[in-house]
Amino acid sequence: MKQQDAKPEQALPHDLILEGRNKLTVTGVRRVIRCDAEGAAMLTSKGTLELTGAELSVTSLDLDKGEVKLTGRVDTLEYTAEHTPGGFLRRLVR
Protein backbone atom coordinates (compact mmCIF):
# COMPACT_ATOMS: atom_id res chain seq x y z
CA MET A 1 0.00 0.00 0.00
CA LYS A 2 1.35 3.44 -0.94
CA GLN A 3 1.85 6.17 1.60
CA GLN A 4 -0.67 9.00 1.12
CA ASP A 5 1.68 11.79 2.26
CA ALA A 6 4.33 11.15 -0.40
CA LYS A 7 4.19 13.62 -3.30
CA PRO A 8 5.54 12.76 -6.73
CA GLU A 9 8.48 14.91 -7.91
CA GLN A 10 7.16 17.60 -10.22
CA ALA A 11 9.06 19.73 -12.67
CA LEU A 12 8.69 23.07 -10.91
CA PRO A 13 9.36 26.20 -12.96
CA HIS A 14 12.58 27.82 -11.75
CA ASP A 15 13.18 31.58 -11.72
CA LEU A 16 15.45 34.03 -9.93
CA ILE A 17 14.25 37.58 -9.33
CA LEU A 18 16.91 39.84 -7.85
CA GLU A 19 15.86 43.39 -7.00
CA GLY A 20 18.67 45.85 -6.31
CA ARG A 21 20.98 43.10 -4.97
CA ASN A 22 19.09 43.14 -1.67
CA LYS A 23 15.84 41.29 -2.36
CA LEU A 24 15.84 37.81 -3.93
CA THR A 25 12.96 35.53 -4.87
CA VAL A 26 13.74 31.96 -5.95
CA THR A 27 11.08 29.64 -7.37
CA GLY A 28 11.36 25.96 -8.18
CA VAL A 29 12.95 25.21 -4.78
CA ARG A 30 12.66 21.59 -3.68
CA ARG A 31 14.72 21.76 -0.48
CA VAL A 32 16.75 24.30 1.49
CA ILE A 33 20.09 22.69 2.32
CA ARG A 34 21.46 25.49 4.51
CA CYS A 35 20.82 29.14 5.22
CA ASP A 36 22.58 31.65 7.45
CA ALA A 37 23.48 35.35 7.43
CA GLU A 38 26.44 34.82 5.05
CA GLY A 39 24.95 32.38 2.54
CA ALA A 40 22.48 29.72 1.53
CA ALA A 41 22.23 26.58 -0.56
CA MET A 42 19.07 25.11 -2.00
CA LEU A 43 18.12 22.28 -4.29
CA THR A 44 16.08 23.62 -7.21
CA SER A 45 14.45 22.00 -10.21
CA LYS A 46 17.52 23.14 -12.23
CA GLY A 47 20.26 22.00 -9.83
CA THR A 48 21.83 23.18 -6.58
CA LEU A 49 21.92 26.96 -6.16
CA GLU A 50 24.46 28.46 -3.75
CA LEU A 51 24.52 32.11 -2.81
CA THR A 52 26.72 34.28 -0.64
CA GLY A 53 26.19 37.70 0.83
CA ALA A 54 25.78 39.57 4.08
CA GLU A 55 22.94 40.00 6.55
CA LEU A 56 20.82 37.48 4.63
CA SER A 57 17.53 36.41 6.11
CA VAL A 58 14.57 34.40 4.86
CA THR A 59 11.43 36.52 4.74
CA SER A 60 9.20 33.86 3.23
CA LEU A 61 9.51 30.09 2.79
CA ASP A 62 6.82 28.03 1.06
CA LEU A 63 8.13 24.64 -0.06
CA ASP A 64 4.67 23.53 -1.15
CA LYS A 65 4.85 26.25 -3.82
CA GLY A 66 8.64 25.92 -4.11
CA GLU A 67 9.29 29.58 -3.29
CA VAL A 68 11.90 31.23 -1.07
CA LYS A 69 12.29 34.98 -0.50
CA LEU A 70 15.43 36.47 1.05
CA THR A 71 16.60 39.94 1.97
CA GLY A 72 20.12 41.21 2.60
CA ARG A 73 23.08 41.90 0.33
CA VAL A 74 23.52 39.25 -2.38
CA ASP A 75 27.12 38.94 -3.59
CA THR A 76 27.16 35.73 -5.65
CA LEU A 77 24.72 33.25 -7.17
CA GLU A 78 26.20 29.98 -8.40
CA TYR A 79 24.84 26.69 -9.66
CA THR A 80 26.84 23.57 -8.93
CA ALA A 81 26.98 20.77 -11.47
CA GLU A 82 25.40 17.51 -10.51
CA HIS A 83 27.78 14.57 -10.64
CA THR A 84 26.64 11.24 -12.01
CA PRO A 85 28.11 8.30 -10.11
CA GLY A 86 30.86 6.66 -12.14
CA GLY A 87 30.37 9.21 -14.93
CA PHE A 88 34.04 9.62 -15.89
CA LEU A 89 34.92 5.95 -15.52
CA ARG A 90 31.80 4.88 -17.35
CA ARG A 91 32.74 7.07 -20.34
CA LEU A 92 36.36 5.89 -20.18
CA VAL A 93 35.52 2.17 -20.17
CA ARG A 94 32.96 2.24 -22.99
N, C-alpha and C positions, 0 to 999 in steps of 0.2 A: 504494500500500500504506500502511495506517495505522500510525502509530507505536504500539508496544505500551505505552510508558511513560506516554502521555497519559491522564489520568483525566477523565471527563466531570464538568462542574460539577454538584454535588448541592446540593439545598436542605438545608443543615445546620441543625438546631435551634439557636437562639441564646438564651443565657441569661447573665445577670450575677448572680454571687453575691458580695456584699460583706459581709465579716464584720468588724465593729468598725472600719471604715475603714482597716484595715491588712492585709487579706488579700482578694484579689480573684481570682475564677475567671471566665473568659470562655469560653463555648463558641460554636461556629459561626464560628470564626476561619478565614478563607481565607488571609490573608497578614499578616505583621507588617511595617508600613511603616517604623516607627522605634521605638526604645526606649532610654531612658537614665534616669538617676537622677531627673530632674525630670518625665518624661512619656513617653507612648507613643501610637502611632497604629496601628490595625489595621483591615484590611478584613474585615468580618463578613458573614454572609448577610443582615443587615438594614441594611447601610450601613457607612460609615467611623466608627469609634469612636475618639475622642481622649480621653486622660485626662492630668491633671496631678497632681503630688504632690511628695513628697520622699522620698529614700532608696529609690526604687523599684528592685526587682530581680526578674527572672524566675526563678521557682523550678522551673517546669516548662513545657516547650513541646512539644506534640505536634500538628503540623499535619495528620498523617494522620487524627487524631480531631477536629481543629479546636479544640483546647483549650489555653489559656494560663493559667498561674497566676502571680500577682505578689504580692510582699509590699512593705511600706512604707506611708507615709501617702498615702491617696488623697484629693485635694482636689476634683477635678471629673471628671465623666464627661459627654461630649457627643458626640452624633451629628451629623455634617455631612450636609447634603442633597446628593444627587447631582444634578448638572446635566446636562440633556439638551442635546446640541449643537443650537444654533439654536432652542431651546425658545421663547424670548420672541418672536423674529422670526417663527417659524413660526406662532405663535398670532396675531400681529399681522397677518400677510399673508393669513390664511385668508379 
